[in-house]
Amino acid sequence: MTTHGDRAGGGSIADDVQESLVAEKYAHKLIRTLRIRLEDRPGKLAEVATAIGNEGGLIGDIESLSINSQSVLRNVTVYVDDAVHLDRLLERLACLDGVTVERVVDDVLAIHEGGKLRVAARVAVDNLRDLQRIYTPGVASVCRTIADDEAAFRRYTWVANTVAIVTDGSAVLGLGDIGPRAGLPVMEGKAVILDRLAGVGCVPILLSGGMSTEEIVRTVEAVAAGFGAIMLEDIAAPRCFEIESMLSRRLPIPVFHDDQHGTAVIVLAALISACRKLDTSLEPLRVVIAGSGAAGSATARLLLAAGVVEVICCDRGGALYKGRTEHMNPAKDALADVTNPRGRRGSLAEVMAGANVFVGLSSAGLVSRAMVASMAQPRIVLALANPKPEIAPRDAIEAGAAVAVDGRTVNNALVFPGLIRGTLDAGARRITEAMKLAAARAIADRTPENLILPSILNRDVHTAVAEAVQKAWQETPQPSAEQP
């Protein structure tokens, strides 16, 4: 049996801490590999390192590629703030005698060349007998078996281990409506994570921009039979709520919207972990959420299900409350009905005063140190705006927060691999609140003592989440065949 600190490959808690420190230091910087030719003289590499440091750059890996009698060719990985910073650094290197930057490689673009996915066979085709078994004539008997027994479909096809990840590209990361093609690298990235961390196959499905809600729902319905679950991704609010709700009612398989459910689960997991470290409980905390879209609404509802009594959601107009009429829509009306039980009104700054927890699901720079200082103890700040948080964790700590983290730590990739794995293993027909609560607790339970959340690369975490989700479904009372 493994311990909470064990990691795939035999690592330790110290490895998790080191990984988190590296992520914290470099997450918001550009990564470039400089292919540099240096005269083969003592001290030339030191000159390069000094020049990079003097320009404010950070050095990562250094790799020797070739050596001859006159020069050494090296790859030097550098971290810079932005393209302007990179240009300044290159200008400084160009002034060095005996140093030539031959090429600048964007490592992120390089790893995406040709895409990150392919469909691969699980069986070999080495001879005629193999071909006859996997295709004609042998496959006909499998088709007859499935035609005669509906349950055989999951056993003898990829359905029990494959999901469709669907997007229209209308809300990609923090980039907005950039379209499904520009959003495909995100879908591919999630598919790679599902495969490598949970053994789940994933097929991205891109929907043309401009489709109506009903058109999206009908399209997904039409292709759903070939998958064990549907993942909705990067679809703008508020219609993502309607799409998820309609598909959940119409399809006999789970529908998971990561922007809603994944965010809610990881926020709850982080909050449980923070409470354990601060020796407090969820129930008495007053939680303020900046953002009332897909993520904010789902997070608020899951926190309420976990036992938090007072959750207040804010948008640009301030706190949501029953009876508010300005800047409202049906989704916000429904959210106001179940949150803010004391009917608090005012701006984000006003309702944060005296609150214990701030959850940021909105935009960069929204929160000041003074706003954090106005909160009541224990002060917990989860500033999760992407790519830059509402307030930097360091600033929040200096303003008196006991715990402060951003989206580099509180990452949905800790949720969806195990949750989807467990959902498929359970043969679940939907994703329930109990399954999401179980996933959050499993993540918190696998968090090392000196961290708020475990490493995404710790496969034990994803296994624990899958097992907890599967158990939660098995313990959920199932509706009769007549019920939807």
VEXDREN-2710 file (C-alpha; in Angstrom, 1 decimal):
% VEXDREN-2710
k/r/px/py/pz
1/MET/0.0/0.0/0.0
2/THR/1.3/3.5/-0.8
3/THR/1.4/6.5/1.5
4/HIS/0.0/9.9/0.9
5/GLY/3.5/11.1/-0.2
6/ASP/4.1/8.3/-2.7
7/ARG/4.3/9.2/-6.3
8/ALA/4.4/7.3/-9.6
9/GLY/8.0/6.3/-10.1
10/GLY/8.8/6.1/-6.4
11/GLY/9.1/9.8/-5.6
12/SER/8.3/11.4/-2.3
13/ILE/6.5/14.4/-0.7
14/ALA/9.7/16.4/-1.2
15/ASP/9.3/15.8/-5.0
16/ASP/5.7/17.3/-4.8
17/VAL/7.0/20.3/-2.9
18/GLN/9.9/20.8/-5.4
19/GLU/7.4/20.5/-8.4
20/SER/5.1/23.1/-6.8
21/LEU/8.0/25.5/-6.3
22/VAL/9.1/25.2/-9.9
23/ALA/5.6/25.7/-11.1
24/GLU/5.1/28.8/-8.9
25/LYS/8.4/30.3/-10.2
26/TYR/8.0/29.7/-13.9
27/ALA/4.2/29.3/-14.7
28/HIS/3.6/32.8/-16.0
29/LYS/6.8/33.1/-18.1
30/LEU/7.6/32.4/-21.7
31/ILE/9.8/29.4/-22.3
32/ARG/12.3/29.5/-25.2
33/THR/15.2/27.4/-26.2
34/LEU/18.2/29.3/-27.6
35/ARG/20.5/27.4/-29.8
36/ILE/23.8/29.2/-29.1
37/ARG/27.2/28.6/-30.7
38/LEU/30.1/29.7/-28.4
39/GLU/33.8/29.9/-29.2
40/ASP/35.6/27.1/-27.4
41/ARG/37.3/29.2/-24.8
42/PRO/37.1/29.1/-21.0
43/GLY/34.4/31.4/-19.6
44/LYS/32.2/31.8/-22.6
45/LEU/29.3/29.9/-21.1
46/ALA/29.6/32.0/-18.0
47/GLU/29.5/35.1/-20.1
48/VAL/26.2/33.9/-21.6
49/ALA/24.7/33.1/-18.2
50/THR/25.8/36.4/-16.8
51/ALA/24.3/38.3/-19.7
52/ILE/21.0/36.4/-19.4
53/GLY/20.9/37.1/-15.6
54/ASN/21.7/40.8/-16.0
55/GLU/18.8/41.1/-18.4
56/GLY/16.5/39.5/-15.8
57/GLY/16.1/36.2/-17.6
58/LEU/16.1/32.8/-15.8
59/ILE/18.1/29.8/-17.1
60/GLY/16.7/26.3/-17.2
61/ASP/18.3/23.3/-18.9
62/ILE/21.7/23.6/-20.7
63/GLU/22.4/20.8/-23.3
64/SER/25.6/20.3/-25.3
65/LEU/24.8/19.4/-28.9
66/SER/28.2/19.3/-30.6
67/ILE/31.8/20.2/-30.1
68/ASN/34.5/20.9/-32.6
69/SER/38.0/22.4/-32.4
70/GLN/36.6/26.0/-32.7
71/SER/33.2/26.0/-31.0
72/VAL/30.6/24.4/-28.8
73/LEU/26.9/24.3/-29.8
74/ARG/24.5/24.3/-26.9
75/ASN/20.7/24.5/-26.3
76/VAL/20.0/26.9/-23.4
77/THR/16.5/27.1/-22.1
78/VAL/15.5/30.5/-20.8
79/TYR/12.4/31.9/-19.1
80/VAL/11.4/35.5/-19.9
81/ASP/8.4/37.7/-19.0
82/ASP/7.2/38.4/-22.6
83/ALA/8.3/38.8/-26.2
84/VAL/9.7/42.3/-25.5
85/HIS/11.8/40.9/-22.7
86/LEU/13.1/38.1/-25.0
87/ASP/14.1/40.7/-27.6
88/ARG/16.1/42.7/-25.0
89/LEU/17.9/39.5/-23.9
90/LEU/18.8/38.5/-27.5
91/GLU/20.1/42.0/-28.1
92/ARG/22.4/41.7/-25.1
93/LEU/23.6/38.3/-26.2
94/ALA/24.3/39.7/-29.7
95/CYS/26.8/42.1/-28.2
96/LEU/29.0/39.3/-26.8
97/ASP/32.1/38.4/-28.7
98/GLY/32.3/34.8/-29.8
99/VAL/28.6/34.1/-29.1
100/THR/26.0/33.5/-31.8
101/VAL/22.4/32.7/-31.3
102/GLU/21.6/30.5/-34.2
103/ARG/18.0/29.7/-33.5
104/VAL/15.2/30.5/-31.0
105/VAL/12.8/27.6/-30.5
106/ASP/9.3/28.0/-29.0
107/ASP/9.1/24.8/-27.1
108/VAL/5.3/25.0/-26.6
109/LEU/4.7/25.3/-30.4
110/ALA/7.3/22.6/-31.1
111/ILE/5.5/20.0/-28.9
112/HIS/2.2/20.8/-30.6
113/GLU/3.5/20.2/-34.2
114/GLY/1.5/17.5/-35.8
115/GLY/-1.0/17.5/-32.9
116/LYS/-0.8/15.6/-29.7
117/LEU/-3.2/12.7/-30.5
118/ARG/-3.6/9.7/-32.7
119/VAL/-5.9/6.8/-32.9
120/ALA/-3.9/3.6/-32.1
121/ALA/-4.9/0.0/-32.3
122/ARG/-4.8/-2.2/-29.1
123/VAL/-4.3/-5.4/-31.0
124/ALA/-1.6/-6.6/-33.5
125/VAL/-2.1/-7.4/-37.1
126/ASP/0.9/-9.6/-37.9
127/ASN/-0.7/-12.4/-40.0
128/LEU/-3.8/-13.4/-41.9
129/ARG/-5.3/-15.1/-38.8
130/ASP/-5.1/-11.9/-36.8
131/LEU/-6.9/-10.1/-39.7
132/GLN/-9.6/-12.7/-39.8
133/ARG/-10.3/-12.4/-36.1
134/ILE/-10.4/-8.6/-35.8
135/TYR/-12.2/-8.0/-39.1
136/THR/-14.0/-10.3/-41.5
137/PRO/-15.1/-13.0/-41.1
138/GLY/-14.7/-13.2/-37.3
139/VAL/-16.1/-9.8/-36.5
140/ALA/-19.6/-10.8/-37.7
141/SER/-20.1/-13.0/-34.7
142/VAL/-19.3/-10.0/-32.4
143/CYS/-21.8/-7.9/-34.2
144/ARG/-24.5/-10.6/-33.8
145/THR/-23.6/-10.9/-30.1
146/ILE/-24.2/-7.1/-29.6
147/ALA/-27.4/-7.2/-31.6
148/ASP/-28.7/-9.9/-29.4
149/ASP/-27.5/-8.5/-26.1
150/GLU/-27.4/-4.8/-25.5
151/ALA/-25.0/-5.2/-22.5
152/ALA/-22.4/-6.8/-24.8
153/PHE/-21.9/-3.4/-26.5
154/ARG/-19.8/-2.0/-23.6
155/ARG/-17.9/-5.2/-23.3
156/TYR/-16.8/-5.7/-26.9
157/THR/-16.3/-2.1/-28.1
158/TRP/-14.3/0.9/-26.9
159/VAL/-17.4/2.6/-25.5
160/ALA/-16.7/1.7/-21.9
161/ASN/-13.4/3.4/-22.0
162/THR/-13.8/6.3/-24.4
163/VAL/-15.3/9.8/-24.0
164/ALA/-16.1/12.5/-26.5
165/ILE/-14.9/16.0/-25.6
166/VAL/-17.1/18.6/-27.3
167/THR/-16.5/22.3/-27.9
168/ASP/-17.7/25.2/-30.0
169/GLY/-14.7/27.3/-29.0
170/SER/-16.8/30.1/-27.5
171/ALA/-15.0/30.4/-24.2
172/VAL/-11.5/29.0/-24.6
173/LEU/-9.3/29.4/-21.4
174/GLY/-9.1/33.2/-20.8
175/LEU/-9.0/33.9/-24.6
176/GLY/-12.8/34.2/-25.2
177/ASP/-14.6/33.2/-28.4
178/ILE/-11.7/32.1/-30.6
179/GLY/-13.6/29.3/-32.4
180/PRO/-13.4/25.5/-32.2
181/ARG/-10.2/25.2/-34.4
182/ALA/-8.2/27.5/-32.2
183/GLY/-9.6/25.6/-29.2
184/LEU/-8.5/22.1/-30.5
185/PRO/-5.1/22.2/-28.8
186/VAL/-6.9/22.5/-25.4
187/MET/-9.0/19.5/-26.3
188/GLU/-6.0/17.5/-27.4
189/GLY/-4.2/18.4/-24.1
190/LYS/-7.1/17.1/-22.0
191/ALA/-7.2/14.0/-24.1
192/VAL/-3.5/13.4/-23.4
193/ILE/-4.0/13.9/-19.7
194/LEU/-7.0/11.5/-19.6
195/ASP/-5.0/8.9/-21.5
196/ARG/-1.7/9.1/-19.6
197/LEU/-3.1/9.7/-16.1
198/ALA/-6.3/7.6/-16.1
199/GLY/-6.1/5.3/-19.2
200/VAL/-9.2/6.9/-20.7
201/GLY/-9.5/7.3/-24.5
202/CYS/-10.8/10.6/-25.7
203/VAL/-12.0/12.0/-29.1
204/PRO/-12.3/15.8/-29.6
205/ILE/-15.4/16.8/-31.5
206/LEU/-15.4/20.4/-32.9
207/LEU/-18.8/22.1/-33.5
208/SER/-19.0/24.8/-36.0
209/GLY/-19.3/28.3/-34.6
210/GLY/-22.8/29.9/-34.6
211/MET/-24.7/26.8/-33.9
212/SER/-27.8/27.3/-31.7
213/THR/-28.2/25.6/-28.4
214/GLU/-30.7/23.1/-29.8
215/GLU/-28.4/22.4/-32.8
216/ILE/-25.5/21.6/-30.4
217/VAL/-27.7/19.3/-28.3
218/ARG/-29.0/17.4/-31.3
219/THR/-25.5/17.0/-32.8
220/VAL/-24.1/15.6/-29.5
221/GLU/-27.2/13.3/-29.2
222/ALA/-26.5/12.0/-32.7
223/VAL/-22.9/10.9/-32.0
224/ALA/-23.3/10.0/-28.3
225/ALA/-24.0/6.3/-28.9
226/GLY/-20.3/5.7/-29.7
227/PHE/-19.0/7.0/-26.3
228/GLY/-19.2/6.1/-22.6
229/ALA/-19.5/9.8/-21.5
230/ILE/-19.6/13.3/-22.9
231/MET/-17.3/16.1/-21.8
232/LEU/-18.4/19.6/-22.6
233/GLU/-15.5/22.0/-22.8
234/ASP/-15.0/25.8/-23.3
235/ILE/-18.7/26.6/-24.1
236/ALA/-19.7/30.1/-23.0
237/ALA/-22.1/30.8/-20.2
238/PRO/-25.0/31.0/-19.8
239/ARG/-26.0/28.6/-22.5
240/CYS/-23.5/26.0/-21.3
241/PHE/-25.9/25.4/-18.4
242/GLU/-28.8/24.8/-20.7
243/ILE/-26.8/22.5/-23.0
244/GLU/-25.5/20.4/-20.0
245/SER/-29.0/20.2/-18.5
246/MET/-30.7/19.2/-21.8
247/LEU/-28.1/16.6/-22.6
248/SER/-28.2/15.2/-19.1
249/ARG/-31.9/14.7/-19.4
250/ARG/-31.8/13.2/-22.9
251/LEU/-28.8/10.9/-22.8
252/PRO/-28.4/7.6/-21.0
253/ILE/-24.7/8.4/-20.3
254/PRO/-22.9/10.9/-18.1
255/VAL/-22.4/14.5/-19.2
256/PHE/-19.5/16.4/-17.6
257/HIS/-18.8/20.1/-18.0
258/ASP/-15.3/20.7/-16.7
259/ASP/-15.7/24.4/-16.4
260/GLN/-18.6/23.8/-14.0
261/HIS/-18.0/20.5/-12.3
262/GLY/-14.3/20.2/-12.4
263/THR/-13.8/23.7/-11.0
264/ALA/-16.3/23.1/-8.3
265/VAL/-14.6/19.9/-7.2
266/ILE/-11.1/21.3/-7.1
267/VAL/-12.2/24.4/-5.2
268/LEU/-13.9/22.2/-2.6
269/ALA/-10.9/20.0/-2.3
270/ALA/-8.6/23.0/-1.8
271/LEU/-11.0/24.4/0.8
272/ILE/-11.2/21.1/2.7
273/SER/-7.4/20.8/2.7
274/ALA/-7.0/24.4/3.9
275/CYS/-9.5/23.9/6.7
276/ARG/-7.7/20.9/7.9
277/LYS/-4.4/22.8/8.0
278/LEU/-6.1/25.7/9.9
279/ASP/-8.0/23.3/12.3
280/THR/-11.4/24.7/11.3
281/SER/-14.5/23.4/9.5
282/LEU/-16.4/24.3/6.4
283/GLU/-19.8/25.1/8.0
284/PRO/-19.1/28.4/9.7
285/LEU/-17.1/29.9/6.9
286/ARG/-18.5/32.8/5.0
287/VAL/-17.5/32.3/1.3
288/VAL/-17.5/35.1/-1.3
289/ILE/-17.2/34.0/-5.0
290/ALA/-16.2/36.5/-7.6
291/GLY/-17.9/35.2/-10.8
292/SER/-21.4/33.9/-11.3
293/GLY/-20.9/32.1/-14.6
294/ALA/-20.5/28.4/-15.2
295/ALA/-17.7/27.9/-12.7
296/GLY/-19.0/30.2/-10.0
297/SER/-22.5/28.8/-10.1
298/ALA/-21.4/25.2/-9.9
299/THR/-18.8/26.0/-7.2
300/ALA/-21.4/27.7/-5.1
301/ARG/-23.8/24.8/-5.3
302/LEU/-21.2/22.2/-4.5
303/LEU/-20.0/24.2/-1.5
304/LEU/-23.6/24.4/-0.2
305/ALA/-23.9/20.6/-0.7
306/ALA/-20.7/20.1/1.3
307/GLY/-22.2/22.0/4.3
308/VAL/-21.1/25.6/3.8
309/VAL/-24.0/27.8/5.1
310/GLU/-23.2/31.2/3.7
311/VAL/-22.1/31.5/0.1
312/ILE/-22.3/34.9/-1.7
313/CYS/-21.8/35.2/-5.4
314/CYS/-20.7/38.4/-7.1
315/ASP/-20.7/39.7/-10.6
316/ARG/-19.8/43.1/-12.0
317/GLY/-22.9/44.5/-10.3
318/GLY/-21.9/43.3/-6.9
319/ALA/-23.5/40.6/-4.7
320/LEU/-26.4/38.5/-6.1
321/TYR/-29.4/38.5/-3.9
322/LYS/-33.1/37.6/-4.2
323/GLY/-35.0/40.3/-5.9
324/ARG/-32.0/42.0/-7.6
325/THR/-33.1/43.1/-11.1
326/GLU/-30.1/44.7/-12.7
327/HIS/-27.7/42.6/-14.8
328/MET/-29.7/39.4/-14.1
329/ASN/-30.7/36.4/-16.2
330/PRO/-32.5/33.2/-15.4
331/ALA/-29.3/31.4/-14.4
332/LYS/-28.4/34.2/-12.0
333/ASP/-31.9/34.3/-10.6
334/ALA/-31.7/30.6/-9.8
335/LEU/-28.3/31.1/-8.2
336/ALA/-29.6/34.0/-6.1
337/ASP/-32.4/31.9/-4.8
338/VAL/-30.1/29.4/-3.2
339/THR/-27.2/31.6/-2.0
340/ASN/-26.6/34.7/0.1
341/PRO/-29.1/33.7/2.9
342/ARG/-28.7/37.0/4.7
343/GLY/-29.4/39.0/1.6
344/ARG/-26.1/41.0/1.8
345/ARG/-25.8/43.7/-0.8
346/GLY/-22.9/45.8/-2.2
347/SER/-19.8/45.6/-4.2
348/LEU/-17.3/42.8/-4.1
349/ALA/-15.1/44.8/-1.7
350/GLU/-18.1/45.4/0.6
351/VAL/-19.2/41.8/0.9
352/MET/-15.6/40.6/1.2
353/ALA/-15.3/42.6/4.5
354/GLY/-15.8/40.1/7.3
355/ALA/-15.8/37.0/5.0
356/ASN/-13.4/34.1/5.6
357/VAL/-13.0/32.8/2.1
358/PHE/-12.5/34.5/-1.3
359/VAL/-12.8/32.3/-4.4
360/GLY/-11.8/34.2/-7.6
361/LEU/-13.3/32.9/-10.8
362/SER/-13.4/36.3/-12.6
363/SER/-10.5/38.5/-13.9
364/ALA/-7.0/39.6/-13.1
365/GLY/-6.3/42.3/-10.5
366/LEU/-9.8/42.4/-9.1
367/VAL/-8.8/42.2/-5.5
368/SER/-6.5/44.5/-3.5
369/ARG/-4.5/43.9/-0.4
370/ALA/-6.9/46.1/1.5
371/MET/-9.8/43.9/0.5
372/VAL/-8.0/40.8/1.8
373/ALA/-7.0/42.6/5.0
374/SER/-10.8/43.4/5.6
375/MET/-11.6/39.7/5.7
376/ALA/-12.2/37.8/9.0
377/GLN/-9.9/35.1/10.3
378/PRO/-9.2/32.5/9.1
379/ARG/-8.6/34.2/5.8
380/ILE/-8.4/31.9/2.8
381/VAL/-7.8/33.2/-0.7
382/LEU/-8.2/31.1/-3.8
383/ALA/-7.5/33.5/-6.7
384/LEU/-8.1/31.4/-9.8
385/ALA/-8.5/33.8/-12.7
386/ASN/-6.6/32.5/-15.7
387/PRO/-3.9/33.3/-16.8
388/LYS/-3.4/35.9/-14.1
389/PRO/-5.1/35.8/-10.7
390/GLU/-7.4/38.4/-9.0
391/ILE/-4.5/38.9/-6.5
392/ALA/-1.0/37.4/-6.4
393/PRO/-0.8/34.8/-3.6
394/ARG/2.3/36.6/-2.2
395/ASP/0.3/39.8/-1.9
396/ALA/-2.6/38.1/-0.3
397/ILE/-0.3/36.5/2.3
398/GLU/1.3/39.8/3.1
399/ALA/-2.2/41.2/3.6
400/GLY/-2.9/38.6/6.2
401/ALA/-4.3/35.6/4.4
402/ALA/-3.5/32.3/6.2
403/VAL/-3.7/30.4/2.9
404/ALA/-3.4/31.9/-0.6
405/VAL/-3.1/30.0/-3.9
406/ASP/-3.9/30.6/-7.5
407/GLY/-4.8/28.5/-10.5
408/ARG/-1.3/27.0/-10.9
409/THR/-2.1/25.0/-7.7
410/VAL/-5.9/24.7/-7.9
411/ASN/-6.0/22.9/-11.3
412/ASN/-9.0/21.0/-12.8
413/ALA/-6.5/18.4/-14.1
414/LEU/-6.5/17.0/-10.6
415/VAL/-10.2/16.2/-11.0
416/PHE/-11.3/15.1/-14.4
417/PRO/-9.0/12.1/-15.0
418/GLY/-10.1/10.2/-11.9
419/LEU/-13.7/11.4/-12.0
420/ILE/-14.2/10.3/-15.6
421/ARG/-12.3/7.0/-14.9
422/GLY/-14.5/6.3/-12.0
423/THR/-17.7/7.2/-13.8
424/LEU/-16.8/4.8/-16.7
425/ASP/-15.8/2.0/-14.3
426/ALA/-19.1/2.4/-12.5
427/GLY/-21.1/2.3/-15.7
428/ALA/-22.8/5.5/-14.3
429/ARG/-25.6/7.1/-16.2
430/ARG/-25.0/10.6/-14.8
431/ILE/-22.6/12.4/-12.5
432/THR/-24.2/13.1/-9.1
433/GLU/-23.4/15.6/-6.3
434/ALA/-22.3/12.6/-4.2
435/MET/-19.8/11.6/-6.8
436/LYS/-18.4/15.2/-6.9
437/LEU/-18.2/15.4/-3.1
438/ALA/-16.4/12.1/-3.0
439/ALA/-13.9/13.2/-5.6
440/ALA/-13.1/16.4/-3.6
441/ARG/-12.6/14.5/-0.4
442/ALA/-10.4/11.9/-2.1
443/ILE/-8.2/14.7/-3.4
444/ALA/-8.0/16.4/0.0
445/ASP/-7.2/13.0/1.6
446/ARG/-4.2/12.5/-0.7
447/THR/-2.7/15.9/-0.1
448/PRO/0.7/16.0/1.7
449/GLU/0.7/17.9/5.0
450/ASN/2.9/20.8/3.6
451/LEU/0.8/21.4/0.5
452/ILE/-2.8/22.6/-0.2
453/LEU/-3.3/20.1/-3.1
454/PRO/-1.2/17.1/-4.4
455/SER/0.7/16.9/-7.6
456/ILE/-1.3/16.4/-10.8
457/LEU/1.3/13.8/-11.8
458/ASN/0.7/11.7/-8.7
459/ARG/-1.3/8.8/-10.3
460/ASP/-2.3/7.5/-6.9
461/VAL/-4.5/10.6/-6.6
462/HIS/-6.4/9.9/-9.8
463/THR/-6.8/6.2/-8.8
464/ALA/-8.2/7.3/-5.4
465/VAL/-10.6/9.7/-7.0
466/ALA/-11.8/7.0/-9.5
467/GLU/-12.4/4.6/-6.6
468/ALA/-14.2/7.1/-4.5
469/VAL/-16.4/8.2/-7.5
470/GLN/-17.2/4.6/-8.4
471/LYS/-18.2/3.8/-4.8
472/ALA/-20.4/6.9/-4.6
473/TRP/-22.3/5.9/-7.6
474/GLN/-22.8/2.3/-6.3
475/GLU/-24.2/3.7/-3.1
476/THR/-26.5/6.1/-4.9
477/PRO/-30.2/5.0/-4.9
478/GLN/-31.0/4.3/-8.6
479/PRO/-34.2/5.4/-10.2
480/SER/-36.6/2.9/-11.7
481/ALA/-36.6/2.2/-15.4
482/GLU/-39.6/4.4/-15.8
483/GLN/-37.9/7.5/-14.3
484/PRO/-35.7/9.7/-16.5
END
